[in-house]
Amino acid sequence: MQSAPPDTTGAVGATQYVQWVNSSFAVFDKTTGNVVYGPVAGNTLWKGFGGACETQNDGDPVVLYDKLADRWVLMQFAVPTGGPYYQCVAVSQTSDATGAYNRYAFQYSAFNDYPKGGVWPDAYYVTFNMFGGRHQAFSGAKICAYDRAKMLQGQLATQQCVQLSSTYGGVLPADLDGKTLPPAGAPNYLVNKGSSALNLWKFHVDWTNTANTSLTGPTAIPVAAFAAACSGGTCIPQAGTSEQLDSLADRLMFRLAYRNLGTSESLVVNHSVQAGSTTSSGVRWYEIRNPGSTPTIYQQATYAPDASYRWMGSVAMDKMGNMAVGYSVSSSTMKPALRYSTRLASDPINTLSNETSIVEGAGAQLTTLKRWGDYTHMSVDPVDDCTFWYTGQYLKADGTFNWSTRITSFKIAGCV
C-alpha cells in the first residue's frame, strides 16, 4: 500500500457497494460481492476535468449515497503544495456508480483537512479541520454547504461556508438515513465533542438569498462524564509487540447519522473513551432526540464488555429504530480485530450487546505508524432500510503498510 492509514469509507446503494481506501476505490455488486469496477485511483473520477482534482490523488475520501435521489456522492481533497486547496466532489448521474458523474472542485485558501460529509434535502454538507497550510497551526472547524439541487442537475454550483474558531474541531454534519424527510425547512444539524457535553449547531442555508443563511449554536447537551481513551492520543496495545495505536479519541467518529422515525427525530454518534480503568477503552455512543427544538440525550452508554480496547466506531439506526455499532478491538493478547454490536429498539435504553466478530486480525501494525483506520463506516441499505453495511481496517500479518479491509453486511432480526 502507498498510504496509511486507509481512511476506510464505503456506502451501499440500490445495487452496488462503493468502498474507497485513501487513494483508490472500487465498486462491488452488493448481491454477489463481485468487483464490477476497479480498484482505480481516486482521481480517475476527475479525468479530463483539469486542475488539482485531476492531477492530485490525495485521499481523505468520503463515500455517501443520496437516498432521496438514488445518486452516489464521492469526494476527496486535493492539497497541492502551497495551495490553493480543494474539495473534489463527484455526483453520479444515475444510481450506477460505474456511470457518468457531475464533477466539482470547491476551493479553499487554507488546508481543508479531515473532511466529513452528510446528505440533506437542501445541500450536501461538508466539514473540515482547517489549518493555515499543511503542517501549520489549526485554525478551527469549517462548515460548508454545497448546492445539492444544482449538482444533481450538473449545473454550476456554489458553496456557502462558516468558519469557526480554533476552539472547535472535529465537527460532523448530519447524514440522512431512510427516505422520511426531516421536517420542512429543517436546518442541517452539526455536532462535536466537548469536555462533558456534545455541542450542536443548526446550519440554515438559503440558496435564493444568501443573506438569510445562518449558523446558530452551539447548544451544549450535557452527557455522562467521560475521559477520552488514551487521553485522546496513543495507547491501544497489540499482541506480540510494544507498538501502540492512536485512539483518535479527541473527536467524534464518522457518521452523525440522522433518522426521522415519524414519532421522533434521532441523531446517533460515537467516540472512544476510557473504560473502567486506564487499561481499557470502550465505545461511547449516544442517541440525541429533538435536535430541531430542545436537543436531549435520549440514551447513552459505553460499550466495554471486557478489558480489551474498543475504538474507531461507527453507528447507525435502521427503520425500526434498532442500532448497530461497528468498531476495532485490540489488546496485549490479541491482534486488532473488527466486530459489531447491536441493540433492538425494544431493549432497555442505554444498553448495547450481542457482540459479533467480523474478522479477527492476524497481524499487528508495527514501527512508527501509530494511526489506525482514521475512520470506519456504517451505512444502511436504501432498498430495505434494514440491512447494515460496515467496513474497516485489519491486518493479515504483522507489518506497516500491509493493511487490509473487510466489508460485511447484516440485518437485525425483526426488521422487515
C-alpha positions in Angstrom: 0.0 0.0 0.0 1.2 3.5 -0.8 -0.5 5.3 2.1 -1.7 4.6 5.6 -4.0 4.6 7.4 -6.5 3.5 4.8 -9.2 6.1 5.7 -11.8 3.4 5.1 -15.1 4.6 3.9 -17.9 2.9 2.0 -21.6 3.0 1.4 -24.4 0.9 0.0 -26.7 1.9 -2.9 -29.5 0.4 -4.9 -27.5 -2.4 -6.4 -23.9 -1.7 -5.5 -21.4 -1.0 -2.7 -18.6 1.5 -3.2 -15.5 1.4 -1.0 -12.8 4.0 -1.0 -9.5 3.4 0.8 -7.4 6.6 0.8 -6.1 6.7 -2.8 -8.3 4.2 -4.6 -11.9 3.0 -4.8 -13.8 0.0 -6.2 -17.4 -0.8 -7.0 -19.0 -4.1 -5.9 -22.2 -5.9 -6.8 -23.9 -5.9 -3.5 -25.6 -9.2 -4.2 -22.7 -11.3 -5.3 -19.8 -9.3 -3.8 -18.0 -9.3 -7.1 -15.9 -6.3 -8.1 -17.6 -4.7 -11.1 -15.2 -1.7 -11.4 -11.7 -1.0 -10.0 -9.8 -0.7 -7.9 -8.7 2.5 -9.6 -7.1 5.7 -8.4 -9.5 8.1 -6.7 -8.7 10.9 -9.1 -9.9 8.7 -12.0 -13.3 10.3 -11.3 -11.9 13.7 -12.4 -10.1 12.5 -15.5 -10.3 15.3 -18.1 -11.7 17.7 -15.5 -8.5 19.7 -15.2 -6.8 21.3 -12.3 -5.7 19.8 -9.0 -8.7 17.4 -8.7 -7.4 15.6 -11.8 -3.6 15.8 -11.1 -3.7 15.2 -7.4 -4.8 12.0 -5.7 -4.6 12.9 -2.0 -7.3 10.8 -0.4 -9.2 11.6 2.9 -12.2 10.3 0.9 -15.9 10.2 1.8 -18.4 7.9 0.2 -22.1 8.8 0.5 -25.3 7.6 -1.1 -28.0 10.1 -1.6 -31.1 8.0 -0.9 -33.6 10.7 -1.9 -32.2 10.9 -5.4 -30.5 7.5 -5.8 -27.2 9.1 -6.6 -23.6 8.5 -5.4 -21.7 11.4 -3.8 -17.9 10.7 -3.8 -15.3 13.1 -2.6 -11.7 13.5 -1.7 -9.4 16.5 -1.1 -6.7 17.9 -3.4 -3.9 19.6 -1.5 -1.1 20.7 -3.8 2.0 22.1 -2.1 1.4 25.7 -1.2 -2.3 25.6 -2.1 -4.9 26.6 -3.0 -6.7 23.5 -1.7 -9.8 21.8 -3.0 -12.6 19.5 -2.1 -13.3 17.4 -5.2 -16.9 16.2 -5.4 -18.4 13.8 -7.9 -22.2 13.2 -8.0 -23.3 10.3 -10.2 -25.9 10.9 -12.9 -27.7 7.7 -12.1 -27.7 5.0 -9.3 -24.9 3.2 -11.2 -21.6 4.1 -9.6 -19.8 3.0 -12.8 -21.6 5.5 -15.0 -21.1 9.3 -15.6 -20.6 11.9 -12.9 -21.2 15.6 -12.4 -17.9 16.9 -11.1 -17.0 19.9 -8.9 -14.0 21.5 -7.3 -14.6 23.7 -4.3 -11.6 25.9 -3.4 -10.1 27.0 -0.1 -7.2 29.2 0.8 -6.4 27.1 3.9 -5.7 23.4 4.2 -9.1 21.6 4.4 -8.1 18.5 6.4 -10.2 15.6 7.6 -13.4 16.3 5.5 -16.6 14.6 6.6 -19.9 14.7 4.7 -23.6 14.4 5.0 -26.6 14.3 2.7 -29.5 16.7 3.5 -32.5 17.7 1.3 -31.3 21.2 0.6 -27.5 20.6 0.4 -24.5 18.4 0.7 -22.9 19.4 4.0 -19.1 19.0 4.4 -17.0 19.9 7.5 -13.2 20.3 7.8 -10.5 20.8 10.3 -8.7 23.9 8.8 -5.0 24.6 9.0 -3.0 27.6 7.7 -1.3 25.1 5.4 -0.1 21.5 5.6 1.8 21.1 8.9 0.7 24.5 10.1 -1.4 25.7 13.0 -5.0 24.6 13.4 -7.4 27.5 12.7 -10.7 25.8 13.6 -13.6 23.9 12.0 -15.1 25.0 8.8 -18.7 24.1 7.9 -19.8 24.2 4.2 -22.9 23.6 2.2 -22.8 22.6 -1.5 -25.9 23.3 -3.7 -27.3 19.8 -4.0 -30.1 20.7 -6.5 -27.6 22.2 -8.9 -25.1 19.3 -8.5 -27.8 16.7 -9.2 -28.5 18.6 -12.5 -24.9 19.0 -13.4 -25.2 22.8 -13.3 -22.8 25.4 -11.9 -22.9 25.0 -8.1 -21.8 27.3 -5.3 -20.9 26.7 -1.7 -21.7 28.6 1.5 -19.3 28.3 4.4 -18.9 29.4 8.0 -15.5 29.3 9.8 -15.5 28.5 13.5 -12.7 29.5 15.9 -9.9 27.2 16.9 -11.9 26.3 20.0 -13.9 23.9 17.8 -12.7 20.9 15.7 -14.0 17.5 14.6 -17.5 18.8 13.8 -19.7 16.2 12.0 -22.7 17.1 9.7 -25.9 15.1 10.0 -26.3 12.5 7.2 -29.8 11.4 6.4 -30.8 7.7 6.7 -34.1 6.5 5.3 -36.4 8.3 3.0 -38.5 10.1 5.6 -37.5 13.7 5.3 -36.7 16.0 8.2 -39.4 18.5 9.0 -39.9 21.0 6.2 -37.2 23.7 6.3 -35.2 21.9 9.0 -31.6 23.0 9.2 -28.7 20.6 9.0 -27.5 19.6 12.5 -23.9 19.5 13.3 -22.2 18.1 16.4 -18.8 18.0 18.0 -17.4 16.7 21.3 -17.0 18.9 24.3 -15.4 18.1 27.6 -18.6 17.0 29.3 -21.1 17.7 26.6 -21.9 17.4 22.9 -22.1 20.7 21.1 -24.9 21.1 18.5 -25.2 23.7 15.7 -28.0 24.4 13.2 -27.0 25.4 9.8 -29.8 27.0 7.7 -28.9 27.7 4.1 -30.8 29.9 1.7 -29.7 29.5 -1.9 -32.0 32.3 -3.1 -30.9 35.0 -0.7 -27.6 34.2 0.9 -28.2 37.0 3.5 -30.7 34.7 5.1 -28.2 31.9 5.7 -27.3 31.4 9.3 -25.4 29.2 11.7 -26.8 29.1 15.2 -25.2 27.5 18.3 -23.5 25.8 19.8 -26.1 24.4 22.2 -24.2 22.3 24.8 -26.0 19.0 25.5 -24.8 17.5 28.8 -23.6 13.9 28.7 -22.4 11.4 31.3 -18.9 12.2 32.5 -16.1 10.5 30.5 -12.3 10.6 30.0 -11.0 10.3 26.4 -9.4 7.0 25.6 -5.6 7.3 25.9 -6.2 10.9 26.9 -7.0 11.4 23.2 -3.7 10.0 22.0 -1.9 6.7 21.5 -2.1 3.8 23.9 -4.0 1.0 22.1 -2.0 -2.2 22.7 -1.5 -5.1 20.2 -0.4 -8.7 20.8 3.2 -9.6 20.1 4.6 -6.0 20.0 5.1 -3.0 22.2 3.9 -0.7 19.4 0.7 1.1 20.2 -2.1 2.6 18.1 -3.8 6.0 18.1 -7.2 6.2 19.7 -8.3 9.3 17.8 -10.4 9.9 21.0 -10.1 13.6 20.6 -13.1 13.7 18.3 -16.4 12.2 17.4 -16.2 9.4 14.8 -18.0 9.4 11.4 -21.0 9.3 10.9 -23.5 11.6 12.6 -26.5 9.5 11.4 -29.9 11.2 11.3 -33.2 9.4 11.1 -36.8 10.6 11.3 -38.9 7.8 12.7 -42.1 9.8 12.5 -42.7 10.0 16.2 -39.2 11.2 16.9 -36.0 12.5 15.2 -32.8 10.9 16.2 -29.1 11.6 15.8 -26.7 8.8 16.7 -22.9 9.2 17.0 -20.0 7.8 19.0 -16.4 8.4 20.3 -13.8 6.4 22.2 -13.5 6.7 26.0 -11.5 5.3 28.9 -13.4 2.3 30.2 -13.2 1.1 33.8 -9.6 1.9 34.3 -6.6 3.3 32.4 -6.0 -0.1 30.9 -9.1 -0.3 28.7 -11.2 1.7 26.3 -14.8 1.5 25.0 -17.1 3.0 22.5 -19.3 5.7 24.0 -22.5 6.0 21.9 -25.4 8.4 22.0 -28.8 8.9 20.7 -29.8 12.6 20.6 -33.5 13.4 20.2 -35.4 16.6 19.3 -32.4 18.2 17.6 -34.7 20.8 16.0 -36.2 22.1 19.3 -34.6 21.3 22.6 -32.0 18.6 21.9 -31.6 16.0 24.7 -29.7 12.8 25.2 -32.3 10.1 25.0 -29.8 7.3 25.7 -26.1 6.9 26.1 -23.7 4.2 27.2 -20.1 3.0 27.0 -19.7 -0.4 25.4 -16.8 -2.2 27.1 -17.9 -5.8 27.9 -14.3 -6.9 28.9 -10.8 -5.5 29.3 -10.0 -5.2 25.6 -9.7 -1.9 23.9 -12.6 -0.9 21.6 -12.3 2.2 19.5 -12.7 3.6 16.0 -16.5 3.1 16.0 -19.3 3.9 13.5 -23.0 3.8 14.4 -26.3 3.8 12.5 -30.0 3.1 13.1 -32.4 1.1 10.9 -36.0 2.0 10.1 -37.3 0.1 13.1 -35.0 2.1 15.5 -32.6 -0.7 16.0 -29.0 0.3 16.2 -25.6 -1.2 15.2 -22.1 -0.1 16.1 -19.0 -1.4 14.3 -15.5 -0.8 15.8 -12.0 -2.1 16.1 -10.9 -4.1 19.1 -7.4 -5.0 20.3 -5.4 -5.9 23.4 -2.0 -7.0 24.6 -3.2 -10.6 23.9 -4.9 -10.1 20.6 -4.3 -8.6 17.2 -6.6 -5.8 16.1 -10.0 -7.2 15.0 -13.3 -5.9 13.6 -16.5 -6.5 15.5 -20.0 -5.1 15.8 -22.7 -4.9 18.5 -26.4 -4.3 18.3 -29.5 -3.2 20.2 -33.2 -3.6 19.5 -35.4 -0.6 19.7 -37.4 -2.5 22.3 -34.3 -3.2 24.5 -33.9 -1.3 27.8 -32.4 2.1 27.0 -28.7 2.6 27.4 -27.9 -1.0 26.5 -25.9 -2.5 23.7 -25.0 -6.2 23.5 -24.7 -9.1 21.1 -21.1 -8.6 20.0 -20.3 -10.4 16.7 -16.9 -10.9 15.2 -16.4 -9.7 11.6 -12.8 -10.7 11.3 -10.1 -11.5 13.9 -6.9 -9.8 12.7 -3.7 -11.9 12.3 -1.3 -9.0 12.3 -0.2 -6.0 14.3 0.8 -2.7 12.9 4.5 -2.1 13.5 7.2 0.6 13.6 6.4 4.3 13.8 2.9 4.1 12.1 0.5 4.9 15.0 -2.6 6.0 13.1 -5.2 3.2 12.7 -8.2 3.4 10.4 -8.7 7.1 10.8 -12.4 6.2 10.4 -14.7 3.3 9.7 -18.2 3.5 8.1 -21.5 2.0 9.0 -24.3 2.6 6.4 -27.9 1.4 5.9 -29.2 -0.3 2.8 -31.6 2.1 1.0 -33.6 -0.7 -0.5 -34.9 -2.5 2.6 -33.7 0.2 5.1 -32.8 -2.7 7.4 -29.5 -4.2 6.3 -26.4 -2.6 7.9 -23.1 -2.5 5.9 -19.9 -1.9 7.7 -16.2 -1.6 6.6 -13.0 -1.1 8.5 -9.3 -2.0 8.7 -7.4 -5.1 9.9 -4.1 -6.8 9.1 -3.5 -10.3 7.8 0.2 -10.3 9.1 2.5 -8.1 11.1 3.7 -5.1 9.2 3.4 -1.4 8.4 1.8 -0.6 5.0 0.2 -4.0 4.6 -3.3 -3.2 5.8 -6.4 -4.9 4.6 -10.1 -4.0 4.9 -13.3 -6.0 5.3 -16.8 -5.3 4.2 -19.7 -7.0 6.0 -23.5 -6.8 6.0 -26.1 -8.0 8.4 -29.7 -7.5 9.4 -31.2 -7.3 12.9 -34.0 -9.9 13.3 -37.4 -8.4 13.2 -36.6 -5.6 10.7 -38.8 -6.3 7.7 
